[in-house]
Amino acid sequence: MGEDLHSFVQKHDDLQFKDNGKVHVITTGHDCPPRLEAVKEYLQSFKYKRAVELRGHDFSQYEPFIVQHKKKKGKLYSVLTGHTLNQLPSEVKAEIEGRRYKRAFAEYQEIEKKMEAKEEARKAKKEKRLAALAARGEGDGTTGDGDEDMGVADFDESDEDDEGEEEEDEEMEAAGEEEDEDRLRGKALARASFEQREKDRKEAFISKHVPKSLQGAALRQTEEKEEEDSEEEEEEEESMEEEDEDEGEDEEDEEEEEEEEEDASPPPPVEKHVEGKGNKVSLQSRQANQKAAPTPHQVDKKQNQRNGGTERKPFGEGERSAAGGKAAQRDPVKQKKQDSSKGSSAFLKGKKVNKGPGGKRLV
């Protein structure tokens, strides 16, 4: 057995014997007992395989999109998708080849292209301005003694002020562009992380409530539904933009029509003032008062005067009183009570009433 262990250690470059007789693993620094079964078992363990896989692998090549996790030691973090990864090249490769990572990376590249185009335009503008300043300085320079022989133009404070203002404007524009770019980049990253969290939540729900044989189909259905929803959202956004454009055109047309109507409308009439007993009354207001239609109150007042001063009753008041009297006469219960009371009183009037002891009436 000892010979087998010695031969196994000699064949394996990652193993060596220590002074105490144990077998030392160079990659992990682990010491195994001097038994062949124990050494083979450790070499087949996940810890050793992971250490061998990580040996000589540099994860910094994936930065800035995959970085070290801030809170979890020994983990990696995907900035584009929000995934927490183990420090395994296989997991990192699967993350990079994933659909969500590729989509977020494409959005990031689009933003970078826009930033580069803006930076190139800014540099071209700056070079053009410097060339114009140089040409103006050469045109002002003259040949002669002293500084003029060297081609140095006269110093002009207004030129320096203009240059300072232009530089400040360019700095402000660059700062605004950087803020917009940071905002777009953060928006893209936030969107990618939100989508990844939603995906993780759905996958956890499916793995918990759906049988294993149907989990793949359920995941495919959810992905298809998400794609359909994203297409519908894009169509809605396009339709909203078209509606906004149409509304803007309609508003412009309405404003143009209003301006045309205002231009075509006649000028306001000129008021003519007539002098009276110390005050001035406009002729236009007097004519408007004369031509104004009478109010309902004025009509009622004239009608009452024609009827001899009698006040006009509200509509339906007389009808309600008459209807109430007829209803009282036609009530059978009241009519019966009235008839019975009249008959009994007439009967008692014709006869003598005898009263017994206690004041009771005897008929």
C-alpha positions as CSV (number, residue, x, y, z in Angstrom):
1,M,0.0,0.0,0.0
2,G,2.9,2.4,0.9
3,E,4.5,1.7,-2.4
4,D,1.3,2.5,-4.2
5,L,1.0,5.8,-2.4
6,H,4.6,6.8,-3.1
7,S,4.2,6.0,-6.8
8,F,0.9,7.9,-7.0
9,V,2.4,11.0,-5.4
10,Q,5.4,10.9,-7.7
11,K,3.2,10.7,-10.8
12,H,1.0,13.6,-9.6
13,D,2.8,17.0,-9.9
14,D,0.4,18.7,-7.4
15,L,1.3,16.3,-4.5
16,Q,4.3,16.1,-2.3
17,F,5.2,14.5,1.0
18,K,5.8,16.5,4.2
19,D,8.3,15.8,7.0
20,N,5.5,14.5,9.2
21,G,4.5,11.9,6.5
22,K,1.3,13.6,5.3
23,V,0.6,14.3,1.7
24,H,0.6,18.0,0.9
25,V,-1.6,19.4,-2.0
26,I,0.2,22.4,-3.5
27,T,-2.8,24.1,-5.2
28,T,-5.1,24.3,-2.1
29,G,-2.5,23.9,0.7
30,H,-4.4,20.9,2.2
31,D,-2.6,18.1,4.0
32,C,-4.1,14.6,3.5
33,P,-3.4,11.6,5.8
34,P,-0.9,9.1,4.3
35,R,-3.6,6.9,2.8
36,L,-4.1,6.3,-0.9
37,E,-8.0,6.3,-0.5
38,A,-8.0,9.6,1.4
39,V,-5.8,11.3,-1.2
40,K,-7.9,10.1,-4.2
41,E,-11.1,11.1,-2.4
42,Y,-9.7,14.6,-1.9
43,L,-8.6,14.9,-5.5
44,Q,-12.2,14.1,-6.6
45,S,-13.8,16.7,-4.3
46,F,-15.5,19.9,-5.5
47,K,-13.1,22.1,-3.6
48,Y,-10.0,20.7,-5.4
49,K,-11.7,20.7,-8.8
50,R,-12.7,24.3,-8.3
51,A,-9.3,25.3,-7.2
52,V,-7.7,23.7,-10.3
53,E,-10.3,25.4,-12.6
54,L,-9.5,28.8,-11.0
55,R,-5.7,28.3,-11.1
56,G,-4.3,30.8,-13.5
57,H,-7.6,32.3,-14.4
58,D,-8.0,36.1,-14.2
59,F,-11.5,37.4,-13.7
60,S,-10.5,41.0,-14.1
61,Q,-10.7,40.6,-17.9
62,Y,-14.5,40.7,-17.6
63,E,-14.5,44.1,-15.9
64,P,-16.4,46.6,-15.8
65,F,-19.4,44.4,-16.6
66,I,-18.5,41.6,-14.2
67,V,-16.8,42.7,-11.0
68,Q,-16.1,41.4,-7.5
69,H,-19.2,41.4,-5.2
70,K,-19.1,44.1,-2.6
71,K,-20.8,42.2,0.2
72,K,-20.3,38.5,-0.6
73,K,-16.7,37.5,-0.5
74,G,-15.7,35.0,-3.2
75,K,-18.6,36.0,-5.5
76,L,-18.9,37.9,-8.7
77,Y,-21.5,40.4,-9.7
78,S,-22.9,41.1,-13.2
79,V,-23.6,44.8,-13.5
80,L,-25.7,44.4,-16.6
81,T,-28.1,41.7,-15.4
82,G,-27.7,42.0,-11.6
83,H,-26.8,38.3,-11.2
84,T,-24.6,37.0,-8.4
85,L,-22.1,34.5,-9.8
86,N,-19.7,32.0,-8.3
87,Q,-16.0,32.4,-9.2
88,L,-16.1,29.7,-11.9
89,P,-15.2,30.3,-15.5
90,S,-18.1,28.0,-16.6
91,E,-20.7,30.2,-14.8
92,V,-19.1,33.4,-16.1
93,K,-19.2,32.0,-19.7
94,A,-22.8,31.0,-19.3
95,E,-23.6,34.5,-18.1
96,I,-21.9,36.2,-21.0
97,E,-23.6,33.9,-23.5
98,G,-27.0,34.5,-22.0
99,R,-29.8,36.4,-23.8
100,R,-30.4,39.1,-21.2
101,Y,-26.7,39.8,-20.9
102,K,-26.4,40.2,-24.7
103,R,-29.5,42.5,-24.8
104,A,-28.1,44.8,-22.1
105,F,-24.7,44.8,-23.6
106,A,-26.2,45.9,-27.0
107,E,-28.0,48.8,-25.2
108,Y,-24.7,49.8,-23.5
109,Q,-22.9,49.7,-26.9
110,E,-25.5,52.0,-28.4
111,I,-25.1,54.5,-25.6
112,E,-21.3,54.4,-26.0
113,K,-21.6,55.1,-29.7
114,K,-23.8,58.1,-29.0
115,M,-21.3,59.3,-26.5
116,E,-18.4,58.9,-29.0
117,A,-20.3,60.8,-31.7
118,K,-21.0,63.7,-29.3
119,E,-17.3,63.8,-28.2
120,E,-16.1,63.8,-31.8
121,A,-18.5,66.6,-32.7
122,R,-17.3,68.6,-29.7
123,K,-13.7,68.1,-30.6
124,A,-14.4,69.2,-34.2
125,K,-16.1,72.3,-33.0
126,K,-13.2,73.2,-30.7
127,E,-10.7,72.6,-33.5
128,K,-12.7,74.8,-35.9
129,R,-12.9,77.6,-33.3
130,L,-9.1,77.4,-32.6
131,A,-8.4,77.5,-36.3
132,A,-10.6,80.6,-36.7
133,L,-8.8,82.3,-33.8
134,A,-5.4,81.4,-35.3
135,A,-6.5,82.8,-38.7
136,R,-7.7,86.0,-37.1
137,G,-4.5,86.4,-35.2
138,E,-2.4,85.9,-38.4
139,G,-4.5,88.5,-40.2
140,D,-4.0,91.1,-37.4
141,G,-0.2,90.5,-37.2
142,T,2.2,92.8,-39.1
143,T,6.0,92.7,-39.8
144,G,8.2,95.2,-38.1
145,D,10.4,95.7,-35.1
146,G,10.0,94.0,-31.8
147,D,7.1,91.8,-31.3
148,E,5.6,92.7,-34.7
149,D,8.6,91.0,-36.4
150,M,7.8,87.8,-34.5
151,G,4.3,87.8,-35.9
152,V,2.6,88.5,-32.5
153,A,-0.7,90.3,-32.8
154,D,-1.8,93.1,-30.6
155,F,-3.5,91.9,-27.4
156,D,-7.2,92.4,-27.4
157,E,-9.2,92.0,-24.2
158,S,-12.5,91.5,-26.0
159,D,-11.0,88.5,-27.9
160,E,-9.9,86.9,-24.6
161,D,-13.4,87.5,-23.1
162,D,-15.0,85.9,-26.1
163,E,-12.7,82.9,-25.8
164,G,-13.5,82.5,-22.1
165,E,-17.2,82.6,-22.7
166,E,-17.0,80.1,-25.5
167,E,-14.9,77.8,-23.3
168,E,-17.4,78.1,-20.4
169,D,-20.3,77.3,-22.8
170,E,-18.4,74.2,-24.1
171,E,-17.7,73.1,-20.5
172,M,-21.4,73.4,-19.6
173,E,-22.5,71.6,-22.7
174,A,-20.0,68.8,-22.0
175,A,-21.2,68.5,-18.4
176,G,-24.8,68.3,-19.5
177,E,-23.9,65.7,-22.1
178,E,-22.1,63.6,-19.4
179,E,-25.1,63.8,-17.1
180,D,-27.4,62.7,-19.9
181,E,-25.0,59.8,-20.7
182,D,-24.8,58.7,-17.0
183,R,-28.5,58.9,-16.7
184,L,-29.0,56.7,-19.8
185,R,-26.4,54.3,-18.7
186,G,-28.0,54.0,-15.2
187,K,-31.4,53.6,-16.8
188,A,-30.3,50.8,-19.0
189,L,-28.6,49.0,-16.1
190,A,-31.6,49.5,-13.8
191,R,-33.9,48.1,-16.5
192,A,-31.7,45.1,-17.0
193,S,-31.5,44.4,-13.2
194,F,-35.3,44.7,-12.9
195,E,-35.9,42.3,-15.7
196,Q,-33.5,39.8,-14.2
197,R,-35.2,40.1,-10.8
198,E,-38.5,39.4,-12.4
199,K,-37.1,36.4,-14.3
200,D,-35.6,35.0,-11.0
201,R,-38.9,35.4,-9.2
202,K,-40.8,33.7,-12.0
203,E,-38.3,30.8,-12.2
204,A,-38.5,30.4,-8.4
205,F,-42.3,30.3,-8.5
206,I,-42.3,27.7,-11.4
207,S,-39.7,25.5,-9.6
208,K,-41.8,25.5,-6.5
209,H,-45.3,25.0,-7.9
210,V,-44.8,23.3,-11.2
211,P,-43.7,19.7,-11.7
212,K,-40.1,19.1,-13.0
213,S,-41.4,17.5,-16.2
214,L,-43.4,20.7,-17.1
215,Q,-40.9,23.4,-15.8
216,G,-39.2,23.8,-19.2
217,A,-42.4,24.3,-21.1
218,A,-43.6,26.8,-18.4
219,L,-40.4,28.8,-18.7
220,R,-40.6,28.9,-22.5
221,Q,-44.2,30.1,-22.2
222,T,-43.2,32.9,-19.9
223,E,-40.4,34.0,-22.2
224,E,-42.7,34.0,-25.2
225,K,-45.3,36.1,-23.2
226,E,-42.6,38.6,-22.1
227,E,-41.5,39.0,-25.8
228,E,-45.1,39.6,-26.8
229,D,-45.6,42.1,-24.1
230,S,-42.4,43.9,-25.0
231,E,-43.6,44.1,-28.7
232,E,-47.0,45.4,-27.6
233,E,-45.3,48.1,-25.4
234,E,-43.2,49.2,-28.4
235,E,-46.2,49.4,-30.6
236,E,-48.1,51.4,-28.0
237,E,-45.2,53.8,-27.6
238,E,-45.0,54.3,-31.4
239,S,-48.8,54.9,-31.6
240,M,-48.5,57.4,-28.7
241,E,-45.7,59.3,-30.5
242,E,-47.8,59.4,-33.7
243,E,-50.8,60.7,-31.7
244,D,-48.7,63.4,-30.1
245,E,-47.4,64.5,-33.5
246,D,-51.0,64.6,-34.9
247,E,-52.2,66.7,-31.8
248,G,-49.3,69.1,-32.3
249,E,-50.2,69.6,-35.9
250,D,-53.9,70.1,-35.1
251,E,-53.0,72.7,-32.4
252,E,-50.8,74.5,-34.9
253,D,-53.6,74.5,-37.5
254,E,-56.1,75.8,-34.9
255,E,-53.7,78.6,-33.9
256,E,-53.3,79.6,-37.5
257,E,-57.1,79.6,-38.0
258,E,-57.6,81.7,-34.9
259,E,-54.9,84.2,-36.1
260,E,-56.6,84.4,-39.5
261,E,-60.0,85.0,-37.9
262,E,-58.5,87.7,-35.7
263,D,-57.0,89.3,-38.8
264,A,-60.3,89.1,-40.7
265,S,-62.5,90.3,-37.8
266,P,-63.6,94.0,-38.1
267,P,-62.2,96.5,-35.7
268,P,-64.2,97.3,-32.5
269,P,-66.7,100.2,-32.8
270,V,-65.7,103.6,-31.7
271,E,-67.7,104.8,-28.7
272,K,-69.3,108.2,-29.0
273,H,-69.7,110.2,-25.8
274,V,-72.7,112.5,-25.4
275,E,-72.6,115.3,-22.9
276,G,-75.5,115.3,-20.4
277,K,-76.1,116.9,-16.9
278,G,-72.6,116.6,-15.7
279,N,-71.9,113.0,-16.8
280,K,-71.0,111.3,-20.1
281,V,-73.0,108.2,-21.3
282,S,-71.8,106.1,-24.2
283,L,-74.2,106.0,-27.1
284,Q,-73.4,102.3,-27.8
285,S,-74.3,101.2,-24.2
286,R,-77.6,103.2,-24.4
287,Q,-78.6,101.5,-27.7
288,A,-77.7,98.1,-26.2
289,N,-80.0,98.7,-23.2
290,Q,-82.8,99.7,-25.4
291,K,-82.5,96.7,-27.7
292,A,-82.0,94.2,-24.8
293,A,-84.8,91.6,-24.4
294,P,-87.0,91.9,-21.2
295,T,-86.2,89.5,-18.4
296,P,-88.8,87.0,-17.1
297,H,-89.4,89.2,-14.0
298,Q,-90.3,92.2,-16.2
299,V,-92.7,90.0,-18.2
300,D,-94.5,88.8,-15.0
301,K,-94.7,92.4,-13.7
302,K,-96.3,93.6,-16.9
303,Q,-98.8,90.7,-16.9
304,N,-99.8,91.4,-13.3
305,Q,-100.4,95.1,-14.1
306,R,-102.7,94.1,-17.0
307,N,-104.7,91.7,-14.8
308,G,-105.5,94.4,-12.3
309,G,-102.6,93.9,-9.9
310,T,-103.4,90.3,-9.0
311,E,-100.3,88.3,-8.3
312,R,-99.5,85.3,-10.4
313,K,-99.7,82.0,-8.6
314,P,-97.0,79.4,-9.0
315,F,-97.6,76.8,-11.7
316,G,-99.8,73.9,-10.5
317,E,-100.8,75.4,-7.1
318,G,-104.6,75.7,-7.9
319,E,-104.6,72.3,-9.5
320,R,-103.1,70.7,-6.4
321,S,-105.7,72.3,-4.1
322,A,-108.6,71.2,-6.3
323,A,-107.2,67.7,-6.7
324,G,-106.8,67.5,-2.9
325,G,-110.5,68.4,-2.3
326,K,-111.8,65.9,-4.8
327,A,-109.6,63.2,-3.3
328,A,-111.0,63.9,0.2
329,Q,-114.6,63.7,-1.1
330,R,-114.0,60.5,-2.9
331,D,-112.3,58.7,0.1
332,P,-114.8,55.9,1.0
333,V,-113.6,55.5,4.6
334,K,-114.1,59.1,5.5
335,Q,-117.4,59.2,3.6
336,K,-118.7,56.3,5.6
337,K,-117.7,57.8,8.9
338,Q,-119.4,61.1,8.0
339,D,-122.6,59.3,7.0
340,S,-122.8,57.2,10.2
341,S,-122.2,60.2,12.4
342,K,-124.9,62.2,10.7
343,G,-127.4,59.3,11.0
344,S,-126.8,58.6,14.7
345,S,-127.2,62.3,15.6
346,A,-130.5,62.5,13.7
347,F,-131.8,59.4,15.4
348,L,-131.0,60.7,18.8
349,K,-132.5,64.1,18.2
350,G,-135.9,62.6,17.6
351,K,-136.0,60.5,20.8
352,K,-135.7,61.1,24.5
353,V,-132.6,59.9,26.2
354,N,-132.9,58.2,29.6
355,K,-129.9,58.2,31.8
356,G,-129.5,55.5,34.5
357,P,-127.3,55.5,37.6
358,G,-123.7,56.5,37.0
359,G,-124.7,58.8,34.1
360,K,-125.0,56.0,31.5
361,R,-127.3,56.5,28.6
362,L,-130.2,54.1,28.2
363,V,-131.9,53.9,24.8
